[in-house]
Amino acid sequence: MGKYIDLTPENFDATVNSGVSLVDFWAPWCGPCRMIAPVIEELAEDFEGKANICKVNTDEQQDLAVKYGIRSIPTILFMKDGEIVDQMVGASSKQALAEKINSLV
């Protein structure tokens, strides 16, 4: 069963520098973040072995949020080999997120 990766400053670069990664910047108190949490978990299963599905808790990892200019959550970054290629702000449908990942893998 696929599981998303909790990112920290220690594992961020090593995780996103190879292949395609979806990085969900979220916080426990954020309603829309809680709404898309099950979608992120489903994507982790769907794309296991094809893409990294990751989450960053902005309350715990404020340095990462600042580094990537996260101003509102949820913000989802799409990265390929460590480079940001796209982003979505706000809750998105599973289909929209899956289509974006598929366009990159």
N, CA, C and O atoms as CSV, one atom per row, in Angstrom:
chain,resi,resn,atom,element,x,y,z
A,1,MET,N,N,0.848,-1.195,0.000
A,1,MET,CA,C,0.000,0.000,0.000
A,1,MET,C,C,0.886,1.248,0.000
A,1,MET,O,O,1.778,1.388,0.836
A,2,GLY,N,N,0.634,2.130,-0.924
A,2,GLY,CA,C,1.428,3.347,-1.036
A,2,GLY,C,C,1.183,4.279,0.133
A,2,GLY,O,O,0.079,4.334,0.674
A,3,LYS,N,N,2.196,4.997,0.513
A,3,LYS,CA,C,2.069,5.950,1.593
A,3,LYS,C,C,2.787,7.209,1.170
A,3,LYS,O,O,3.855,7.163,0.561
A,4,TYR,N,N,2.179,8.341,1.504
A,4,TYR,CA,C,2.854,9.594,1.185
A,4,TYR,C,C,4.068,9.755,2.096
A,4,TYR,O,O,4.174,9.095,3.130
A,5,ILE,N,N,4.973,10.634,1.703
A,5,ILE,CA,C,6.219,10.871,2.433
A,5,ILE,C,C,6.096,12.193,3.179
A,5,ILE,O,O,5.804,13.227,2.578
A,6,ASP,N,N,6.321,12.158,4.500
A,6,ASP,CA,C,6.379,13.401,5.275
A,6,ASP,C,C,7.750,14.026,5.055
A,6,ASP,O,O,8.775,13.416,5.359
A,7,LEU,N,N,7.760,15.243,4.525
A,7,LEU,CA,C,9.029,15.894,4.225
A,7,LEU,C,C,9.479,16.806,5.363
A,7,LEU,O,O,8.676,17.481,6.007
A,8,THR,N,N,10.792,16.801,5.584
A,8,THR,CA,C,11.441,17.675,6.553
A,8,THR,C,C,12.637,18.298,5.845
A,8,THR,O,O,12.979,17.873,4.742
A,9,PRO,N,N,13.284,19.296,6.449
A,9,PRO,CA,C,14.482,19.843,5.797
A,9,PRO,C,C,15.549,18.769,5.553
A,9,PRO,O,O,16.344,18.885,4.621
A,10,GLU,N,N,15.563,17.730,6.387
A,10,GLU,CA,C,16.581,16.687,6.266
A,10,GLU,C,C,16.368,15.789,5.038
A,10,GLU,O,O,17.340,15.340,4.431
A,11,ASN,N,N,15.108,15.526,4.669
A,11,ASN,CA,C,14.889,14.589,3.557
A,11,ASN,C,C,14.291,15.255,2.313
A,11,ASN,O,O,14.061,14.580,1.310
A,12,PHE,N,N,14.037,16.559,2.361
A,12,PHE,CA,C,13.339,17.234,1.262
A,12,PHE,C,C,14.098,17.094,-0.057
A,12,PHE,O,O,13.570,16.547,-1.025
A,13,ASP,N,N,15.337,17.588,-0.094
A,13,ASP,CA,C,16.087,17.592,-1.357
A,13,ASP,C,C,16.311,16.187,-1.891
A,13,ASP,O,O,16.152,15.942,-3.087
A,14,ALA,N,N,16.680,15.263,-1.011
A,14,ALA,CA,C,16.951,13.895,-1.455
A,14,ALA,C,C,15.699,13.262,-2.061
A,14,ALA,O,O,15.794,12.456,-2.987
A,15,THR,N,N,14.531,13.627,-1.539
A,15,THR,CA,C,13.284,13.040,-2.027
A,15,THR,C,C,12.869,13.637,-3.370
A,15,THR,O,O,12.519,12.899,-4.291
A,16,VAL,N,N,12.905,14.971,-3.492
A,16,VAL,CA,C,12.356,15.608,-4.697
A,16,VAL,C,C,13.354,15.745,-5.842
A,16,VAL,O,O,12.972,16.122,-6.950
A,17,ASN,N,N,14.636,15.442,-5.588
A,17,ASN,CA,C,15.640,15.645,-6.641
A,17,ASN,C,C,15.635,14.575,-7.715
A,17,ASN,O,O,16.286,14.745,-8.746
A,18,SER,N,N,14.921,13.481,-7.507
A,18,SER,CA,C,14.875,12.455,-8.551
A,18,SER,C,C,13.429,12.161,-8.916
A,18,SER,O,O,12.612,11.803,-8.068
A,19,GLY,N,N,13.139,12.322,-10.191
A,19,GLY,CA,C,11.806,12.001,-10.681
A,19,GLY,C,C,10.772,13.075,-10.389
A,19,GLY,O,O,11.099,14.240,-10.160
A,20,VAL,N,N,9.507,12.648,-10.405
A,20,VAL,CA,C,8.363,13.550,-10.244
A,20,VAL,C,C,7.864,13.489,-8.805
A,20,VAL,O,O,7.731,12.411,-8.226
A,21,SER,N,N,7.590,14.664,-8.238
A,21,SER,CA,C,7.065,14.737,-6.879
A,21,SER,C,C,5.894,15.705,-6.809
A,21,SER,O,O,5.919,16.782,-7.404
A,22,LEU,N,N,4.872,15.299,-6.071
A,22,LEU,CA,C,3.796,16.197,-5.679
A,22,LEU,C,C,4.066,16.518,-4.221
A,22,LEU,O,O,4.220,15.609,-3.405
A,23,VAL,N,N,4.127,17.816,-3.879
A,23,VAL,CA,C,4.396,18.224,-2.502
A,23,VAL,C,C,3.228,19.072,-2.012
A,23,VAL,O,O,2.988,20.173,-2.508
A,24,ASP,N,N,2.503,18.533,-1.023
A,24,ASP,CA,C,1.331,19.187,-0.445
A,24,ASP,C,C,1.750,19.925,0.817
A,24,ASP,O,O,2.103,19.302,1.819
A,25,PHE,N,N,1.711,21.260,0.769
A,25,PHE,CA,C,1.961,22.072,1.961
A,25,PHE,C,C,0.624,22.268,2.671
A,25,PHE,O,O,-0.319,22.800,2.085
A,26,TRP,N,N,0.540,21.838,3.930
A,26,TRP,CA,C,-0.728,21.806,4.652
A,26,TRP,C,C,-0.504,22.128,6.129
A,26,TRP,O,O,0.632,22.270,6.581
A,27,ALA,N,N,-1.616,22.241,6.876
A,27,ALA,CA,C,-1.555,22.395,8.335
A,27,ALA,C,C,-2.786,21.722,8.935
A,27,ALA,O,O,-3.838,21.660,8.299
A,28,PRO,N,N,-2.651,21.214,10.169
A,28,PRO,CA,C,-3.754,20.470,10.798
A,28,PRO,C,C,-5.031,21.301,10.980
A,28,PRO,O,O,-6.127,20.741,10.972
A,29,TRP,N,N,-4.911,22.614,11.142
A,29,TRP,CA,C,-6.068,23.468,11.400
A,29,TRP,C,C,-6.763,23.946,10.117
A,29,TRP,O,O,-7.774,24.645,10.183
A,30,CYS,N,N,-6.229,23.573,8.966
A,30,CYS,CA,C,-6.722,24.074,7.672
A,30,CYS,C,C,-7.827,23.158,7.133
A,30,CYS,O,O,-7.572,21.996,6.816
A,31,GLY,N,N,-9.044,23.679,7.030
A,31,GLY,CA,C,-10.188,22.892,6.557
A,31,GLY,C,C,-9.986,22.297,5.168
A,31,GLY,O,O,-10.129,21.086,5.000
A,32,PRO,N,N,-9.653,23.126,4.154
A,32,PRO,CA,C,-9.434,22.573,2.811
A,32,PRO,C,C,-8.312,21.538,2.779
A,32,PRO,O,O,-8.355,20.596,1.987
A,33,CYS,N,N,-7.300,21.715,3.649
A,33,CYS,CA,C,-6.207,20.724,3.715
A,33,CYS,C,C,-6.751,19.378,4.177
A,33,CYS,O,O,-6.382,18.332,3.643
A,34,ARG,N,N,-7.627,19.413,5.172
A,34,ARG,CA,C,-8.214,18.163,5.673
A,34,ARG,C,C,-9.117,17.536,4.613
A,34,ARG,O,O,-9.229,16.313,4.530
A,35,MET,N,N,-9.763,18.381,3.801
A,35,MET,CA,C,-10.637,17.870,2.743
A,35,MET,C,C,-9.849,17.079,1.701
A,35,MET,O,O,-10.322,16.047,1.224
A,36,ILE,N,N,-8.654,17.550,1.344
A,36,ILE,CA,C,-7.907,16.857,0.282
A,36,ILE,C,C,-6.973,15.786,0.829
A,36,ILE,O,O,-6.359,15.062,0.046
A,37,ALA,N,N,-6.847,15.664,2.143
A,37,ALA,CA,C,-5.943,14.653,2.722
A,37,ALA,C,C,-6.236,13.245,2.193
A,37,ALA,O,O,-5.298,12.539,1.822
A,38,PRO,N,N,-7.510,12.806,2.143
A,38,PRO,CA,C,-7.767,11.457,1.603
A,38,PRO,C,C,-7.365,11.335,0.136
A,38,PRO,O,O,-6.932,10.268,-0.300
A,39,VAL,N,N,-7.502,12.411,-0.624
A,39,VAL,CA,C,-7.112,12.408,-2.042
A,39,VAL,C,C,-5.599,12.205,-2.159
A,39,VAL,O,O,-5.133,11.437,-3.001
A,40,ILE,N,N,-4.843,12.895,-1.313
A,40,ILE,CA,C,-3.384,12.758,-1.329
A,40,ILE,C,C,-3.005,11.310,-1.018
A,40,ILE,O,O,-2.114,10.745,-1.652
A,41,GLU,N,N,-3.693,10.710,-0.033
A,41,GLU,CA,C,-3.399,9.315,0.325
A,41,GLU,C,C,-3.723,8.368,-0.832
A,41,GLU,O,O,-2.980,7.419,-1.083
A,42,GLU,N,N,-4.837,8.623,-1.542
A,42,GLU,CA,C,-5.187,7.789,-2.699
A,42,GLU,C,C,-4.138,7.938,-3.803
A,42,GLU,O,O,-3.751,6.955,-4.435
A,43,LEU,N,N,-3.685,9.166,-4.030
A,43,LEU,CA,C,-2.669,9.393,-5.064
A,43,LEU,C,C,-1.373,8.662,-4.719
A,43,LEU,O,O,-0.683,8.159,-5.606
A,44,ALA,N,N,-1.042,8.606,-3.415
A,44,ALA,CA,C,0.174,7.904,-2.992
A,44,ALA,C,C,0.093,6.428,-3.387
A,44,ALA,O,O,1.093,5.825,-3.777
A,45,GLU,N,N,-1.110,5.852,-3.280
A,45,GLU,CA,C,-1.287,4.461,-3.706
A,45,GLU,C,C,-1.248,4.347,-5.224
A,45,GLU,O,O,-0.573,3.478,-5.776
A,46,ASP,N,N,-1.990,5.244,-5.899
A,46,ASP,CA,C,-2.095,5.170,-7.352
A,46,ASP,C,C,-0.746,5.338,-8.050
A,46,ASP,O,O,-0.488,4.703,-9.072
A,47,PHE,N,N,0.109,6.192,-7.496
A,47,PHE,CA,C,1.367,6.522,-8.168
A,47,PHE,C,C,2.578,5.893,-7.494
A,47,PHE,O,O,3.710,6.310,-7.742
A,48,GLU,N,N,2.355,4.897,-6.648
A,48,GLU,CA,C,3.473,4.221,-5.987
A,48,GLU,C,C,4.445,3.689,-7.030
A,48,GLU,O,O,4.052,2.983,-7.958
A,49,GLY,N,N,5.728,4.038,-6.866
A,49,GLY,CA,C,6.743,3.596,-7.806
A,49,GLY,C,C,6.864,4.469,-9.042
A,49,GLY,O,O,7.790,4.296,-9.834
A,50,LYS,N,N,5.923,5.419,-9.218
A,50,LYS,CA,C,5.951,6.288,-10.399
A,50,LYS,C,C,6.266,7.732,-10.033
A,50,LYS,O,O,6.944,8.438,-10.781
A,51,ALA,N,N,5.763,8.170,-8.863
A,51,ALA,CA,C,5.968,9.556,-8.427
A,51,ALA,C,C,5.997,9.590,-6.904
A,51,ALA,O,O,5.399,8.745,-6.238
A,52,ASN,N,N,6.703,10.581,-6.366
A,52,ASN,CA,C,6.730,10.784,-4.922
A,52,ASN,C,C,5.545,11.655,-4.526
A,52,ASN,O,O,5.399,12.772,-5.023
A,53,ILE,N,N,4.704,11.152,-3.638
A,53,ILE,CA,C,3.585,11.942,-3.132
A,53,ILE,C,C,3.962,12.332,-1.708
A,53,ILE,O,O,4.125,11.477,-0.837
A,54,CYS,N,N,4.099,13.646,-1.485
A,54,CYS,CA,C,4.696,14.129,-0.242
A,54,CYS,C,C,3.823,15.187,0.422
A,54,CYS,O,O,3.014,15.852,-0.226
A,55,LYS,N,N,4.011,15.322,1.736
A,55,LYS,CA,C,3.309,16.351,2.496
A,55,LYS,C,C,4.308,17.094,3.370
A,55,LYS,O,O,5.268,16.514,3.878
A,56,VAL,N,N,4.060,18.404,3.536
A,56,VAL,CA,C,4.857,19.234,4.433
A,56,VAL,C,C,3.886,19.926,5.381
A,56,VAL,O,O,3.045,20.718,4.954
A,57,ASN,N,N,4.010,19.621,6.671
A,57,ASN,CA,C,3.204,20.289,7.696
A,57,ASN,C,C,3.839,21.658,7.937
A,57,ASN,O,O,4.921,21.752,8.516
A,58,THR,N,N,3.158,22.723,7.486
A,58,THR,CA,C,3.749,24.058,7.554
A,58,THR,C,C,3.884,24.561,8.990
A,58,THR,O,O,4.699,25.444,9.256
A,59,ASP,N,N,3.099,24.013,9.918
A,59,ASP,CA,C,3.265,24.400,11.324
A,59,ASP,C,C,4.593,23.879,11.867
A,59,ASP,O,O,5.266,24.557,12.643
A,60,GLU,N,N,4.962,22.666,11.450
A,60,GLU,CA,C,6.184,22.039,11.958
A,60,GLU,C,C,7.408,22.375,11.117
A,60,GLU,O,O,8.531,22.353,11.620
A,61,GLN,N,N,7.201,22.685,9.841
A,61,GLN,CA,C,8.326,22.921,8.916
A,61,GLN,C,C,8.222,24.321,8.312
A,61,GLN,O,O,8.144,24.478,7.094
A,62,GLN,N,N,8.223,25.324,9.171
A,62,GLN,CA,C,8.051,26.701,8.693
A,62,GLN,C,C,9.172,27.135,7.751
A,62,GLN,O,O,8.945,27.919,6.830
A,63,ASP,N,N,10.392,26.619,7.986
A,63,ASP,CA,C,11.511,26.998,7.120
A,63,ASP,C,C,11.266,26.574,5.673
A,63,ASP,O,O,11.583,27.317,4.743
A,64,LEU,N,N,10.701,25.377,5.483
A,64,LEU,CA,C,10.408,24.913,4.117
A,64,LEU,C,C,9.319,25.762,3.484
A,64,LEU,O,O,9.396,26.092,2.300
A,65,ALA,N,N,8.295,26.122,4.270
A,65,ALA,CA,C,7.214,26.953,3.734
A,65,ALA,C,C,7.762,28.301,3.284
A,65,ALA,O,O,7.387,28.804,2.225
A,66,VAL,N,N,8.644,28.885,4.083
A,66,VAL,CA,C,9.245,30.174,3.732
A,66,VAL,C,C,10.126,30.022,2.491
A,66,VAL,O,O,10.066,30.844,1.576
A,67,LYS,N,N,10.947,28.963,2.466
A,67,LYS,CA,C,11.869,28.736,1.346
A,67,LYS,C,C,11.120,28.658,0.021
A,67,LYS,O,O,11.602,29.154,-0.997
A,68,TYR,N,N,9.937,28.035,0.031
A,68,TYR,CA,C,9.183,27.861,-1.212
A,68,TYR,C,C,8.071,28.895,-1.387
A,68,TYR,O,O,7.220,28.753,-2.265
A,69,GLY,N,N,8.079,29.938,-0.546
A,69,GLY,CA,C,7.155,31.058,-0.724
A,69,GLY,C,C,5.693,30.689,-0.550
A,69,GLY,O,O,4.825,31.239,-1.228
A,70,ILE,N,N,5.417,29.760,0.355
A,70,ILE,CA,C,4.042,29.327,0.568
A,70,ILE,C,C,3.306,30.391,1.382
A,70,ILE,O,O,3.668,30.664,2.526
A,71,ARG,N,N,2.269,30.992,0.785
A,71,ARG,CA,C,1.526,32.049,1.462
A,71,ARG,C,C,0.126,31.613,1.874
A,71,ARG,O,O,-0.443,32.156,2.821
A,72,SER,N,N,-0.425,30.638,1.167
A,72,SER,CA,C,-1.731,30.122,1.557
A,72,SER,C,C,-1.707,28.613,1.389
A,72,SER,O,O,-0.986,28.077,0.548
A,73,ILE,N,N,-2.496,27.949,2.193
A,73,ILE,CA,C,-2.518,26.488,2.133
A,73,ILE,C,C,-3.949,26.024,1.924
A,73,ILE,O,O,-4.874,26.721,2.340
A,74,PRO,N,N,-4.166,24.885,1.303
A,74,PRO,CA,C,-3.097,24.044,0.774
A,74,PRO,C,C,-2.485,24.615,-0.508
A,74,PRO,O,O,-3.188,25.142,-1.370
A,75,THR,N,N,-1.186,24.498,-0.607
A,75,THR,CA,C,-0.470,24.760,-1.860
A,75,THR,C,C,0.204,23.459,-2.254
A,75,THR,O,O,0.888,22.838,-1.441
A,76,ILE,N,N,0.015,23.048,-3.486
A,76,ILE,CA,C,0.609,21.818,-3.976
A,76,ILE,C,C,1.611,22.175,-5.063
A,76,ILE,O,O,1.266,22.769,-6.084
A,77,LEU,N,N,2.871,21.793,-4.816
A,77,LEU,CA,C,3.917,22.002,-5.814
A,77,LEU,C,C,4.117,20.714,-6.599
A,77,LEU,O,O,4.107,19.619,-6.038
A,78,PHE,N,N,4.298,20.865,-7.893
A,78,PHE,CA,C,4.651,19.737,-8.755
A,78,PHE,C,C,6.104,19.937,-9.142
A,78,PHE,O,O,6.460,20.954,-9.737
A,79,MET,N,N,6.943,18.967,-8.804
A,79,MET,CA,C,8.372,19.100,-9.039
A,79,MET,C,C,8.871,17.952,-9.906
A,79,MET,O,O,8.391,16.822,-9.817
A,80,LYS,N,N,9.838,18.271,-10.738
A,80,LYS,CA,C,10.484,17.239,-11.558
A,80,LYS,C,C,11.985,17.435,-11.406
A,80,LYS,O,O,12.528,18.487,-11.744
A,81,ASP,N,N,12.643,16.403,-10.894
A,81,ASP,CA,C,14.092,16.435,-10.672
A,81,ASP,C,C,14.523,17.683,-9.891
A,81,ASP,O,O,15.528,18.317,-10.212
A,82,GLY,N,N,13.739,18.017,-8.859
A,82,GLY,CA,C,14.097,19.107,-7.966
A,82,GLY,C,C,13.650,20.482,-8.401
A,82,GLY,O,O,13.808,21.446,-7.652
A,83,GLU,N,N,13.094,20.598,-9.598
A,83,GLU,CA,C,12.636,21.893,-10.101
A,83,GLU,C,C,11.119,21.989,-10.013
A,83,GLU,O,O,10.413,21.039,-10.353
A,84,ILE,N,N,10.613,23.141,-9.554
A,84,ILE,CA,C,9.162,23.349,-9.518
A,84,ILE,C,C,8.683,23.587,-10.946
A,84,ILE,O,O,9.143,24.512,-11.615
A,85,VAL,N,N,7.755,22.747,-11.409
A,85,VAL,CA,C,7.250,22.906,-12.774
A,85,VAL,C,C,5.819,23.445,-12.791
A,85,VAL,O,O,5.361,23.951,-13.816
A,86,ASP,N,N,5.118,23.342,-11.674
A,86,ASP,CA,C,3.757,23.872,-11.603
A,86,ASP,C,C,3.324,23.902,-10.149
A,86,ASP,O,O,3.958,23.298,-9.284
A,87,GLN,N,N,2.226,24.618,-9.891
A,87,GLN,CA,C,1.658,24.593,-8.550
A,87,GLN,C,C,0.168,24.858,-8.617
A,87,GLN,O,O,-0.328,25.481,-9.555
A,88,MET,N,N,-0.536,24.375,-7.607
A,88,MET,CA,C,-1.971,24.620,-7.457
A,88,MET,C,C,-2.181,25.113,-6.032
A,88,MET,O,O,-1.597,24.581,-5.088
A,89,VAL,N,N,-3.024,26.139,-5.886
A,89,VAL,CA,C,-3.348,26.653,-4.564
A,89,VAL,C,C,-4.817,26.358,-4.290
A,89,VAL,O,O,-5.671,26.588,-5.147
A,90,GLY,N,N,-5.108,25.852,-3.102
A,90,GLY,CA,C,-6.478,25.503,-2.746
A,90,GLY,C,C,-6.754,24.045,-3.009
A,90,GLY,O,O,-5.940,23.342,-3.608
A,91,ALA,N,N,-7.905,23.595,-2.557
A,91,ALA,CA,C,-8.285,22.197,-2.732
A,91,ALA,C,C,-8.556,21.920,-4.205
A,91,ALA,O,O,-9.230,22.701,-4.877
A,92,SER,N,N,-8.037,20.821,-4.698
A,92,SER,CA,C,-8.235,20.425,-6.086
A,92,SER,C,C,-8.816,19.020,-6.130
A,92,SER,O,O,-8.735,18.270,-5.157
A,93,SER,N,N,-9.394,18.680,-7.254
A,93,SER,CA,C,-9.970,17.342,-7.394
A,93,SER,C,C,-8.852,16.324,-7.614
A,93,SER,O,O,-7.761,16.658,-8.077
A,94,LYS,N,N,-9.157,15.082,-7.270
A,94,LYS,CA,C,-8.190,14.004,-7.499
A,94,LYS,C,C,-7.852,13.923,-8.984
A,94,LYS,O,O,-6.696,13.717,-9.354
A,95,GLN,N,N,-8.868,14.086,-9.834
A,95,GLN,CA,C,-8.645,13.994,-11.276
A,95,GLN,C,C,-7.655,15.061,-11.747
A,95,GLN,O,O,-6.746,14.772,-12.526
A,96,ALA,N,N,-7.835,16.295,-11.271
A,96,ALA,CA,C,-6.942,17.380,-11.696
A,96,ALA,C,C,-5.510,17.107,-11.256
A,96,ALA,O,O,-4.568,17.336,-12.015
A,97,LEU,N,N,-5.349,16.618,-10.031
A,97,LEU,CA,C,-4.000,16.325,-9.517
A,97,LEU,C,C,-3.375,15.156,-10.266
A,97,LEU,O,O,-2.197,15.197,-10.622
A,98,ALA,N,N,-4.172,14.106,-10.505
A,98,ALA,CA,C,-3.663,12.924,-11.218
A,98,ALA,C,C,-3.258,13.281,-12.641
A,98,ALA,O,O,-2.238,12.800,-13.134
A,99,GLU,N,N,-4.052,14.124,-13.310
A,99,GLU,CA,C,-3.722,14.528,-14.680
A,99,GLU,C,C,-2.396,15.279,-14.714
A,99,GLU,O,O,-1.581,15.085,-15.616
A,100,LYS,N,N,-2.192,16.140,-13.717
A,100,LYS,CA,C,-0.951,16.917,-13.660
A,100,LYS,C,C,0.250,15.985,-13.453
A,100,LYS,O,O,1.279,16.141,-14.110
A,101,ILE,N,N,0.113,15.016,-12.538
A,101,ILE,CA,C,1.207,14.065,-12.308
A,101,ILE,C,C,1.472,13.255,-13.577
A,101,ILE,O,O,2.619,13.071,-13.982
A,102,ASN,N,N,0.401,12.778,-14.191
A,102,ASN,CA,C,0.556,11.950,-15.414
A,102,ASN,C,C,1.255,12.723,-16.524
A,102,ASN,O,O,1.985,12.133,-17.321
A,103,SER,N,N,1.041,14.035,-16.585
A,103,SER,CA,C,1.690,14.832,-17.635
A,103,SER,C,C,3.187,14.954,-17.408
A,103,SER,O,O,3.934,15.303,-18.322
A,104,LEU,N,N,3.629,14.662,-16.175
A,104,LEU,CA,C,5.042,14.826,-15.833
A,104,LEU,C,C,5.824,13.512,-15.805
A,104,LEU,O,O,7.035,13.507,-16.026
A,105,VAL,N,N,5.136,12.394,-15.533
A,105,VAL,CA,C,5.876,11.115,-15.407
A,105,VAL,C,C,6.199,10.541,-16.775
A,105,VAL,O,O,6.812,9.478,-16.869
